[in-house]
Amino acid sequence: MSDNTSDAPPPPPNQDDPAPQAPKSGSMSLGAFFGALALYAVYVLGTMAQGPYAWSATFLSIPAPFIPIALYLAVAIVLAVRRRTSRLGTGLLIGLGAFLLLGGGLCVTFLAQVRA
């Protein structure tokens, strides 16, 4: 057992090789804002539309409200997994959460005001 106690400071880190930086393309805040806004637009226009754009009583009447969310979620996950667009995809996922939180609150508020 030898005690190797030297008063020399540890060598400085190598300044020639900086740590690789992650690419910073896309914006989380813009993705969250425009993602939630797009989902609100789809659902407001989908419930107010008349004619061929309305969610009608076809065979897709039950899953129709979930199709836009499923497509949005698939696109957001693909963007979040890719290295170049990970910030935008993360913002879109945050926007989906904001949409669900605020949309659920609006729905509950509307249903609470309707008295049968």
Steps between C-alpha positions, in 0.01 A plus 500: 500500500656817392352840553550697186419850613623755256408863522488539122160600359330263257572566133257739329249352259603488139397832345556378144209254503183682606199288585274445200201733508154378418348668195254767603246522224137560575342662798316330781286803581393552137426130466288501815310814401431411138434135581233582757358768268480252211321243714250759623438608140441140389256431779312829486468484121418129513210552737368813330540390138205429277481277195775262395751633754284427805553191711193314385331177593716281278697198614768742625264692727633348822878505426484828300586727794803285585649482149650855504656440843646165388652656187630800696653270761667285234653805328611652833670177609682464166621860523602459866705188425694654212805690619456803273135561590493379860426843647205557266365150568532555874311827464225324308468241776478780758235665280300177502510499879389863513220425255375211710522696825336818373258321268383276783449805719296673230292189445429455871413870529258475209339183636465653847308794355257280307223392734252241389 
